[in-house]
Amino acid sequence: LPIYSAAEAAARAASVSSGPAQGVTAGRQVALADLAGTRCSAPTVSVDPAGLSAPVGFPGRVGVRVACTVSMTDLLLPGLPGSFHVSASAEAPVDSHRERQP
C-alpha cells in the first residue's frame, strides 16, 4: 500500500531537516505528496521530531504516523465495507553530526 512508502519517505525527509519545525513541515509535505492521486482520502500526518532536538553528537530518531480512509464503494463486492481506515508508522535516524537549529 502506498501509505507505508509515504510514512517511510516522510520519516526520511523529516530526519534530514535542520530543526523540529522544519522536520514537521517536510514530513507532512512529503507524505501528502506521496498520497496524492491514491485511494487514500482525508489523510492525517503526525510527525514526532523529538530526535531533531538532541544536541549535535547525540543520536536521535524521527517518527511519522500516516493514516487515511480507503473507499471500497466502487468494487461492488458483497460483504466488503464501504471504506476502511489504514495507518502506517515509520522511523528514521537523525544524523548525529549534522548541525541543527532549535
C-alpha positions as CSV (number, residue, x, y, z in Angstrom):
1,L,0.0,0.0,0.0
2,P,1.2,3.5,-0.7
3,I,0.6,4.5,2.9
4,Y,3.7,2.6,4.0
5,S,6.0,4.1,1.5
6,A,4.5,7.6,2.3
7,A,5.3,7.1,6.0
8,E,8.9,5.9,5.3
9,A,9.6,8.8,2.8
10,A,8.1,11.3,5.3
11,A,10.3,10.0,8.1
12,R,13.4,10.2,5.9
13,A,12.5,13.8,4.9
14,A,11.9,14.9,8.4
15,S,15.1,13.3,9.7
16,V,17.4,15.3,7.4
17,S,15.7,18.6,8.3
18,S,17.7,21.3,10.2
19,G,15.2,21.5,13.2
20,P,12.0,20.3,14.7
21,A,9.7,22.8,12.9
22,Q,11.3,22.2,9.6
23,G,11.1,18.4,10.2
24,V,7.3,18.6,10.8
25,T,6.8,20.6,7.7
26,A,9.0,18.4,5.5
27,G,7.4,15.2,6.8
28,R,3.9,16.4,6.2
29,Q,4.6,17.7,2.7
30,V,6.3,14.5,1.6
31,A,3.6,12.2,3.0
32,L,0.8,14.2,1.5
33,A,2.6,14.4,-1.9
34,D,3.1,10.7,-1.9
35,L,-0.6,10.0,-1.2
36,A,-1.8,12.4,-3.8
37,G,-3.7,10.5,-6.6
38,T,-4.2,7.4,-4.5
39,R,-7.4,5.9,-2.9
40,C,-6.5,7.4,0.5
41,S,-8.9,10.2,1.4
42,A,-8.7,12.6,4.3
43,P,-5.0,11.7,5.2
44,T,-3.6,12.7,8.5
45,V,0.1,13.0,9.2
46,S,1.7,13.1,12.7
47,V,5.4,13.9,12.9
48,D,7.4,13.4,16.1
49,P,10.6,15.5,15.6
50,A,12.0,14.9,19.1
51,G,15.2,13.5,17.7
52,L,16.0,16.7,16.0
53,S,16.2,18.4,19.4
54,A,19.1,16.3,20.5
55,P,22.4,18.1,20.7
56,V,24.9,17.5,17.9
57,G,26.9,14.4,18.6
58,F,24.0,12.5,20.1
59,P,21.8,10.1,18.3
60,G,18.1,10.7,17.7
61,R,15.1,9.3,15.7
62,V,12.2,11.0,14.0
63,G,8.8,9.2,13.8
64,V,5.9,9.6,11.4
65,R,2.4,8.2,11.5
66,V,0.2,8.5,8.4
67,A,-3.5,7.5,8.4
68,C,-6.3,7.7,5.9
69,T,-9.6,6.2,4.8
70,V,-9.7,4.0,1.7
71,S,-13.1,3.8,-0.1
72,M,-14.2,0.4,-1.4
73,T,-17.6,1.5,-2.7
74,D,-16.7,1.1,-6.4
75,L,-15.8,-2.6,-6.0
76,L,-19.4,-3.8,-5.5
77,L,-18.4,-7.0,-3.7
78,P,-20.8,-8.3,-1.1
79,G,-19.5,-8.4,2.4
80,L,-16.9,-5.6,1.9
81,P,-17.3,-2.5,4.0
82,G,-17.8,0.8,2.1
83,S,-14.5,2.0,3.4
84,F,-11.8,1.2,5.9
85,H,-9.2,3.1,7.9
86,V,-5.5,2.3,7.3
87,S,-2.4,3.7,9.0
88,A,1.4,3.2,8.9
89,S,4.3,4.3,11.1
90,A,7.9,4.7,10.3
91,E,11.1,6.0,12.0
92,A,14.3,7.3,10.6
93,P,17.6,8.0,12.4
94,V,18.9,11.6,12.7
95,D,22.5,12.2,11.6
96,S,24.2,12.8,15.0
97,H,26.9,15.0,13.4
98,R,24.6,17.3,11.4
99,E,24.1,20.9,12.6
100,R,20.6,21.6,13.9
101,Q,18.5,24.7,14.6
102,P,16.3,24.9,17.7
